[in-house]
Amino acid sequence: MDQFAALKAFVIVGEEGSFVKAGAVLGVATSSVTRQVNNLEEHLGVKLLHRSTRSVTLTDVGEKYLADVSRVLEDLDQANRSVMDAGTGPRGLLRVSAPLEFARVHIAPFLKEFGDLYPDLELELDLSNRVINLAEERIDVAIRVGQIESMSLIARRLAGHRRILCASEDYFQQYGIPEQPQDLKRHNCISFVSKAGGRNWHFERDGERHTVKVKGNMRANNSEILRQSALLGGGLILAPDWLVGCDVTCGQLKQVLADWEVTTNTKNGDVSAVYLPHHRGSQKINAFVDFLKAKYEPTPYWLKSVQGCDLLSSSE
């Protein structure tokens, strides 16, 4: 038995809860993964996994063994990378997933600079608003906006993320400025449409909470379309600060109800970079994440009028 291969197979099966998914991660047949884990259990004389036709779960012994083995494999992986990377910079293929609009505005303007810094890195971007499975789709690092639901991912904060309620000055001159959340019921609120909804806007301030079911003459599943409509006086939008922050600071849009924390059916959270635990210490992932973090901190440029507007306009 190749004990190292068996241990790695067991860890991935335990993390993914599936022999099929583990085979996809490892690039081998499901039967090979099954055989390796079976051999490991036979070698140890214990049952590590509960198997059924619908799921694979860890036994109590398997759960503790997974934690111990994961640390050992991570240490070994880190040691191997340290030796291999000695005297060299990040190299190889780096596969990145990111939300389309965020990438267009806040990643694309820096790609040439990143490429010049790391000429031995090949960057492949998968731009989509869906939340993908990093292991199944062989993604090294993903940019996520909002709260991170999965506890199995390593998350590094890149910037804060909050939603801004705003519209153009022309709109407010015609329809007035809302003073309280309930005032929105008489306004045209153009909203983002998603599977989770989006027409219920939640307001919180000093323990006071309100939920307003807004209405409007347009919905879209693209935040840039909503931004453009708001800039033209089409109505009120609830949009991420990274999308409309510089529009507000430049005066093209006006924020209202700024003393309220506003959310939709999803929490605000942060802008984060996430990756799988066994990629901890990856030189190429760290290079990319550190590069973006330096661009966005300590105060994101999209909240600074001059630089933010210049970058946003250059990316359109």
LODORO-379795 format. One record per residue (C-alpha): residue in one letter; x, y, z. Coordinates in steps of 0.001 Angstrom, whole numbers. Last residue first. Layout:
<sites>
a/X/Y/Z
...
</sites>
This chain:
<sites>
e/-15655/50758/-18703
s/-12380/49976/-16940
s/-10897/53459/-17356
s/-14017/55037/-15850
l/-13784/52861/-12738
l/-10087/53522/-12269
d/-10417/57298/-12597
c/-13484/57370/-10382
g/-11752/55481/-7579
q/-8559/57506/-7792
v/-10311/60841/-7527
s/-13216/59999/-5202
k/-11696/57743/-2554
l/-14196/55064/-1525
w/-13309/52979/-4576
y/-9683/53239/-3434
p/-10398/50849/-585
t/-9055/52222/2714
p/-6226/50168/4262
e/-6204/48364/1904
y/-7516/47512/-1566
k/-4370/47468/-3702
a/-2206/45798/-1040
k/-4855/43105/-582
l/-4894/42498/-4325
f/-1142/41826/-4460
d/-1168/39780/-1257
v/-3891/37544/-2711
f/-2060/37008/-5996
a/1356/36351/-4447
n/-148/34161/-1728
i/-1844/31987/-4353
k/1431/31632/-6302
q/3459/30783/-3224
s/1029/28191/-1941
g/1248/28263/1869
r/-2246/26849/2414
h/-3332/25039/-736
h/-4274/21927/1290
p/-6798/24049/3161
l/-8788/24942/17
y/-8920/28554/-1103
v/-10820/31747/-380
a/-10085/35399/-1161
s/-12478/37754/575
v/-14610/40844/-41
d/-16447/41147/3241
g/-19780/40337/4900
n/-22930/42167/3757
k/-25514/39583/4697
t/-27783/38004/2097
n/-31565/38410/1818
t/-31018/42121/1218
t/-28967/44339/3495
v/-28945/47914/4774
e/-27141/49208/7870
w/-28814/52547/8558
d/-27013/55847/9153
a/-26639/56382/5399
l/-30387/56590/4846
v/-29576/58240/1509
q/-26499/58188/-745
k/-26346/60545/-3718
l/-25086/59436/-7112
q/-22888/61319/-9573
g/-21396/63294/-6696
c/-17819/62025/-7017
t/-17953/60360/-3571
v/-21232/58695/-4503
d/-20121/57485/-7926
c/-16857/56385/-6270
g/-18720/54074/-3931
v/-21082/52718/-6589
l/-19613/49284/-7407
w/-17270/48681/-4454
d/-19955/50104/-2169
p/-22262/47275/-3183
a/-25675/48351/-4521
l/-29149/49153/-3240
i/-30635/51144/-6091
l/-33080/54041/-6232
g/-34595/55068/-9560
g/-34069/55642/-13270
g/-32221/58945/-12971
l/-29568/58207/-15596
l/-26974/57242/-12978
a/-29550/54875/-11468
s/-30031/53102/-14797
q/-26282/52695/-15232
r/-25952/51240/-11748
l/-28810/48790/-12323
i/-27193/47556/-15554
e/-23878/47216/-13679
s/-25558/45055/-11034
n/-26644/42374/-13494
n/-29513/40069/-12563
a/-32016/42778/-13407
r/-35219/44292/-12041
m/-37231/47194/-13385
n/-40368/49241/-12758
g/-40042/49307/-9006
k/-41260/47842/-5763
v/-39804/47558/-2288
k/-40827/45197/483
v/-39419/46999/3500
t/-38023/45212/6527
h/-37300/47324/9595
r/-35045/46809/12595
e/-34106/48985/15556
g/-31204/47617/17610
d/-29134/50756/17168
r/-29834/50852/13431
e/-30966/48026/11133
f/-32635/48058/7733
h/-33635/45038/5639
w/-34620/45301/1982
n/-37109/42727/708
r/-37240/42873/-3091
g/-34062/40806/-3505
g/-35146/37212/-3871
a/-32773/34387/-2989
k/-32876/33016/-6542
s/-31694/36401/-7764
v/-33046/39716/-9017
f/-31189/42917/-8228
s/-33516/45828/-7618
i/-34820/49042/-9094
c/-36620/50931/-6351
n/-39134/53454/-7657
h/-40245/55276/-4525
r/-43516/55335/-2554
k/-42682/52250/-465
l/-39211/53682/121
d/-40622/56037/2759
q/-40772/53044/5124
p/-36986/53157/5481
q/-37105/56740/6830
e/-36102/60114/5346
p/-36615/59259/1676
i/-35543/62152/-590
g/-38024/63675/-3035
y/-39480/62436/-6318
q/-38313/64866/-9003
q/-35339/66470/-7287
f/-34405/63063/-5893
y/-34278/61503/-9358
d/-32206/64341/-10787
e/-29749/64068/-7876
s/-29124/60451/-8868
a/-29951/57498/-6652
c/-28515/55756/-3596
l/-28763/53013/-990
i/-25254/51717/-338
r/-24450/48103/465
r/-21473/47049/2526
h/-18268/45187/1799
g/-14967/45462/3618
a/-11718/44623/1903
l/-9333/41759/1132
r/-10189/39370/3963
r/-8467/35997/3741
a/-10647/32871/3861
i/-9430/29255/4189
l/-12292/26990/3147
s/-13913/24089/5031
m/-16249/26325/7041
s/-18299/27060/3920
e/-20741/29964/4177
i/-18372/32851/3555
q/-20329/36072/4045
g/-20351/38571/1222
v/-18262/38931/-1917
r/-16070/35947/-2854
i/-12818/35943/-4815
a/-11770/32382/-5559
v/-8364/30705/-5347
d/-6840/27581/-6874
i/-9854/26458/-8895
r/-9852/22815/-10023
e/-13561/22794/-10882
e/-14538/20014/-8481
a/-12214/21214/-5729
l/-13205/24865/-5877
n/-16946/24185/-5907
i/-18452/27250/-7556
v/-20571/30052/-6177
r/-22246/31551/-9251
n/-21506/35144/-10253
s/-19086/34070/-12965
l/-15633/34955/-14220
d/-13174/32050/-14478
l/-9753/33677/-14891
e/-6575/31804/-15895
l/-3280/33398/-14885
e/72/31996/-16043
l/2837/32869/-13597
d/6472/33017/-14691
p/6265/36751/-15472
y/5301/37624/-11881
l/5647/41391/-11400
d/4862/42179/-15049
g/1798/39925/-14931
f/534/41657/-11791
e/958/45060/-13418
k/-838/43867/-16532
l/-3685/42424/-14475
f/-4268/45540/-12366
p/-7149/47201/-14242
a/-8877/43781/-14648
i/-9152/43089/-10910
h/-11327/45860/-9492
v/-13838/46879/-12160
r/-14184/43866/-14425
a/-13384/41435/-11627
f/-16088/42868/-9376
e/-18599/42744/-12205
l/-17872/39132/-13181
p/-17623/37610/-9715
a/-14246/35867/-9345
s/-12623/32475/-9926
v/-8850/32206/-10254
r/-6724/29421/-11757
l/-2996/29950/-11277
l/-808/28046/-13736
g/2933/27817/-13086
r/5359/30055/-11259
p/5757/32087/-8107
g/9340/33271/-7650
t/12467/31167/-7428
g/15375/30906/-4993
a/13712/28210/-2920
d/10334/27425/-4433
m/10866/23667/-4585
v/12249/23499/-1045
s/9535/25672/482
r/6886/23879/-1559
n/7939/20488/-212
a/7959/21748/3376
q/4499/23279/2937
d/3148/20036/1520
l/4651/18088/4412
d/3158/20455/6969
e/-215/20307/5208
l/-33/16504/5069
v/699/16257/8801
r/-2035/18730/9720
s/-4569/16892/7574
v/-3541/13561/9148
d/-4386/14745/12649
a/-7723/16320/11722
l/-8732/13328/9589
y/-7779/10895/12361
k/-10065/12708/14796
e/-12999/12546/12365
g/-12210/8951/11406
v/-12348/7777/15027
d/-15768/9359/15451
t/-16830/7872/12110
l/-16719/10180/9100
t/-19529/10430/6596
v/-20110/9168/3047
s/-23527/9751/1569
r/-26440/8493/-494
t/-25749/4805/-1163
s/-24249/4488/2297
r/-20735/4468/3711
h/-19650/5337/7251
l/-15956/6140/7197
l/-12858/5545/9303
k/-13452/1942/10364
v/-10472/604/12265
g/-7793/-2070/11778
l/-5196/464/10716
h/-4030/-1504/7645
e/-7573/-2581/6783
e/-8788/1019/7042
l/-5918/2182/4818
n/-6594/-571/2280
n/-10257/452/2089
v/-9200/4084/1617
q/-6873/3181/-1257
r/-9422/851/-2901
t/-12159/3483/-2803
v/-9849/6102/-4317
s/-8871/3731/-7128
s/-12517/2818/-7781
t/-13378/6500/-8118
a/-10868/6773/-10968
v/-8037/9274/-10664
g/-7626/13032/-11147
l/-7102/13686/-7454
v/-9877/16268/-7203
a/-12189/14281/-9486
g/-11510/11075/-7524
a/-12327/12911/-4304
k/-15612/14070/-5831
v/-16568/10484/-6681
f/-15498/9140/-3298
s/-17745/11686/-1589
g/-17943/13604/1669
e/-15669/16283/226
e/-13449/16789/3280
g/-13440/13126/4342
v/-12912/11904/776
i/-10071/14434/434
v/-8417/13296/3648
f/-8811/9593/2816
a/-7245/9994/-635
k/-4282/11869/842
l/-3781/9150/3458
a/-3977/6414/822
a/-1498/8193/-1455
f/949/8582/1447
q/431/4974/2531
d/1205/3485/-876
m/0/0/0
</sites>
